[in-house]
Amino acid sequence: MSNHKSLRTPLGRVRHLGAARSGTKHFWHQRLTSVALIPLSIAAILLVVSLLGRNHAAVVQILGSSPVAIVMLLFVITAVYHMWLGMQTIIEDYVHEELPKVATLMANTFFSFAVGLAAVFAILKLSFGL
Amino acid sequence: MVDARTSQAKARPTSPHLQIYRPMLTMMMSIVHRVTGGALYFGTLLLVWWLIAAAAGPNAYAGVQWFMETVVGRLILFGYTWALIHHMLGGIRHLIWDTGYGLGPVEREWLTVATIVGSIFWTVVLWLVGYLVMGGIR
């Protein structure tokens, strides 16, 4: 019996979500975050540009205000998730040896979480004024 | 099984790689999209540095401000802005292509040129606005 014949129905195979066990989740989340990032990064760019020349007290006051902090949190979390997915694709495209691939994929996850958490921590600290 | 093993030993035909193709605008822009994505990945360190310094206090913030006002800092910020806008416009182009539109020979070239021209235009406008109108960047 040749390999391509399976007793599984097409639906049964779909339920197993393919070889990576994740279906189109990666593709879909990349698109979902990219759409969200259009308004969020425009807002973040304008905010950063308008804050760059101001002194520390003004920056803390503006960054710490609730609407600005919420937009910045949304931007940072969405951007970090988007870049985590994107870098995973780049690694999978260029790193083929098993050990370096797993190591760089892990490094990607560690870097993304560290950057994301540091940014979120800083924004919350500014907001709560500690 | 035996078939699979013997065929693995044979030299399999490989897919032609980049240097085989004549460089085209869509191809170059695909590469630039990936490069800007990678640059923005590490550029987040700059954003985090800025946020943490702001949260840490006036002294730490003064350090960031000093760096951003140097020529190198300015160039990095300018490049960061361009990379972000370029990646965003490239992303919008890809979202349009995802729906099945804009893939014809004329449209795809037009969209690609629009990405370059648009990214440079908006970066310059943003910096002009930053310098002149908002007085944000000294």
Chai-1 contact restraints between the chains, C-beta under 6 A:
chainA,res_idxA,chainB,res_idxB,connection_type,confidence,min_distance_angstrom,max_distance_angstrom,comment,restraint_id
A,S34,B,G91,contact,1.0,0.0,6.0,A-B,restraint_1
A,V49,B,G130,contact,1.0,0.0,6.0,A-B,restraint_2
A,V49,B,G136,contact,1.0,0.0,6.0,A-B,restraint_3
A,S50,B,M134,contact,1.0,0.0,6.0,A-B,restraint_4
A,S50,B,G136,contact,1.0,0.0,6.0,A-B,restraint_5
A,L52,B,G136,contact,1.0,0.0,6.0,A-B,restraint_6
A,L52,B,I137,contact,1.0,0.0,6.0,A-B,restraint_7
A,G53,B,G136,contact,1.0,0.0,6.0,A-B,restraint_8
A,G53,B,I137,contact,1.0,0.0,6.0,A-B,restraint_9
A,G53,B,R138,contact,1.0,0.0,6.0,A-B,restraint_10
A,H56,B,P58,contact,1.0,0.0,6.0,A-B,restraint_11
A,H56,B,Y61,contact,1.0,0.0,6.0,A-B,restraint_12
A,V59,B,A54,contact,1.0,0.0,6.0,A-B,restraint_13
A,M83,B,Y41,contact,1.0,0.0,6.0,A-B,restraint_14
A,G86,B,G37,contact,1.0,0.0,6.0,A-B,restraint_15
A,M87,B,Y41,contact,1.0,0.0,6.0,A-B,restraint_16
A,V115,B,T44,contact,1.0,0.0,6.0,A-B,restraint_17
A,V115,B,V48,contact,1.0,0.0,6.0,A-B,restraint_18
A,A118,B,V48,contact,1.0,0.0,6.0,A-B,restraint_19
A,A119,B,V48,contact,1.0,0.0,6.0,A-B,restraint_20
A,A119,B,L51,contact,1.0,0.0,6.0,A-B,restraint_21
A,A122,B,L51,contact,1.0,0.0,6.0,A-B,restraint_22
A,A122,B,I52,contact,1.0,0.0,6.0,A-B,restraint_23
A,A122,B,A55,contact,1.0,0.0,6.0,A-B,restraint_24
A,K125,B,A55,contact,1.0,0.0,6.0,A-B,restraint_25
A,L126,B,A55,contact,1.0,0.0,6.0,A-B,restraint_26
